[in-house]
Amino acid sequence: MRKVFDRIAIKLVLWLVFFSLILTVISTFGQVYFDYRQDRKRITASLDTITSQQLPGVTRSVLAGDTATVNSLLDKLVRSSGIAYAAVVVDEKIVWQQGIPLAGNGILSTYPLLADADEKLPYGALEVVADTKPMWRDLTLRFLKILGGNGIKIFLIAGFTLLMFQYLVTRHLEALAQQIHRLDFSKPSTPLKLERKSRAEHDELDQVVSGLNTMQERARQAYESLARNEQRLLLFFDSTEEAIVGVDCDTICSFANDACLRMLGLDAYEDVIGKGLHELFVHSGMSNKIDFTEECLVCQVMNQGRALQCDDGFITIPGGQKLATALRAYPVFKNGNVSGALIFINDNSEKRELLRERELLSEAIEQVPVMILIADSDNAIQYVNAGLERLTGYSRNELMGRSAFFLEDTSATGKEKIAAVETRLQAGKQWEGMLETQSKFGKPLKFFSVISPVFDDQNRMVNTISVSREVSYEVALHNELVNAKKMEAVGRLSSSFAHEFGNPLFGVRSVLRDIADRVALTEEDKSLMELAYRECERMRKMVREFQLLYRESTAFDELQSIARIMTAVLEDLGPLMTMHKITCNLKLIDETSKIAANKAKLSLVLRNIVVNAIEAMSSTGGILRIDSVLQEDTLVISIGDGGGGIKKEHQELIFEPFFSTKPVVEGAGLGLSVAYGTMKSLGGTITFASEEGKGTLFNIHIPLG
């Protein structure tokens, strides 16, 4: 019986009958109530009609006090159709009455008794009560007839609806339900087809059937795909070198692959399945000590509901053997709650050893005092060590991705050198040689580099490794040694040269002066004689400077203010600067007022450097910049000009004796050489930096002490 009432059609019909009955009862009550109002109005109108005929006689009889007539008239009213009771009320007392009073079951009508039409206050009233029982019986019968008729209609409609719904819907829904119960996605199944005539237009049931057939086919495909993926996953689990273990929320093992059995030294899955995780192995952290007070990693994963891993831990298996492993654990969720965990264990002993060796090698590379640079096949920098950062001043982030030759000279010569290096590397050969560049802060650097190509298994160059050693100091030391040897030879030559050349020159000067004094000469001869004498004077001065070159001073080194020496030199050369439209910007520090140096030699050095700067700007004019700075125990005086600079090929020769870029008649090439040699005799040195087209800056290093 319960199954019958569980059917959709029955439920639909029951609800239809229920709501139809409610509507029928409500509509029937409304109709009966309307009839009741009409009947009541009809009865009231009938009372008014009957009473109006007898009211004058009753009024006269009551005024006359004729009891018999009043009773006769009241009896006549009672016998009239529908009137059950009539009475005359005077001063709120019933004086005359006929019939049976009805307590609340009749319709009462009251009519005032007036002596004449003009009288406003009645002296009594006639009360007439109509019997409503016939009306109620009639209304009841009508209610039952209407309700019975509508009920029969409702049940007929409900029965028809039940049959139609059963035929059109329910039987097809039952077929759909049976089809769904019989579904087996592991086997091919025939599509569902309803037992109904085919039609061009599909209704809702046809759409549901089509959707179910589509869903069935897709579900079968998804099942087959899931089965294939499950098979692949099992093959992956068994073929991977990682040990994989599955545990439930109580850390009881429910799954293990072949690699896990091999790692634990077990033979069968029965030795793992159903065992507690800690019966198989115990995991410990990097300290390699088992701490039973600490919550294990797998328990933490299940308690926190998130994946955790430890790449530098150990596991201890039965028998006490310890393995260096990387362990990862992932929580498994079911219905929103953690139901277990999946554990991946990888023996990384060899990897850790390689990492340790790599760290040691990396540390060694970072500490070595050489520059190591690795670039890809396009010369883009991929790695630099700390030595390169220290020497060049560039940070690793500034160098990453830049060209490995970005520090090289970009002139035509530099590009040719880079092309030659690349050609040799592409040929699979190692290149070694000198490279010159500048640091981030403009300091010139020289490197001896060995660049080696790296090829892959297809013989393609994929990287280049450059190992460079900074040799600026060694090159400078070598140059100093060579220069010292040169100057030593020149020094030995200077005494002999001055004697052999100076004495004849003195004789020539004397003869020229004697001829000029004793012989009357024409103006043209005098000018020629004066020119010859000036040239002899210039040659004498050259001999003197050459004689002073690199001569050690034995005189007392007078303490002299730098400002005073520089001021004197600038005052002496003031006319020359004015002639060439040169202004001087002098900035000297006040901390060092005196130095232990020979005044004459220091003046000679400053004079020669300043003169050289003036000559560099003689054609264009400009600003002569003179600064000073204190560097530990050395005072550095910088003299800079805005001239054309020194060509790169001339920079190694400017301190050589007799080297000059000026015409032969304008200079002997001893100014800078004398200044350099003089500073060496004072224990100092001279350095310079020059850029062609922008000027030259000479730095005079004077020791303080």
Buried (B, 14 or more C-beta within 10 A) or exposed (E): EEEEEEBEBBEBBEEBBEEBBEEBBEEBEEEBEEBBEEBBEEBEEBBEEBBEEBBEBBBBBBEEEBEEBBBBBBEBBBEBEBBBBBBBBBEEEEBBBBBEEBEEEBBEBEBBBBEEEEEEEBBBBBBBBBBBEEBEEEBEEBBEEBBEEBBEEBBEBBEEBBEEBBEEBBBBBEBBEEBEEEBEBEEEBEEBEBEBEEEEEEEEBBEBBEEBBEEBBEEBEEEEEEEEEEEEEEEEBEEBEBBBBBBBBEBBBEBBBBBBBEBBEBEEBEBBEEBEBEEBBBBBBEEEEBEEEEEBBBBBBBEEEEEBEBBBBBBBBEEEEBBBBBBBBBBBEEEEEBEBBBBBBBBBEEEBEEEEEEEEEEEEBEEBEBBBBBBBBEBEBBBBBBBBBEBBBBEEEBBEEBBBBEBBBEEEEBEEBBEEBBEBBEEEEEBEEEBBBBBEEEEEBBBBBBBBBBEEEEEEBEBBBBBBBBBBEEBBEEEEEEBEEBBEEBBEEBEEBBEEBBEEBEEBBEEBEEBBEEEEEEEEEEEEBEEBBEBBEEBBEBBEBBBBBBBEBEEEBEEBBBBEBBEBBBEEBEEBBEEBEBEBEEEBBEEBEEBBBBBBBBBBBBBBBBBBBBBBBBEEEBEBBBBBBEEEEBBBBBBBBBBBBBEBEBBEBBBBBEBBBEEEEEBBBBBBBBBBBBBBBBEBBBEBBBEEEEBBBBBBBBBBE
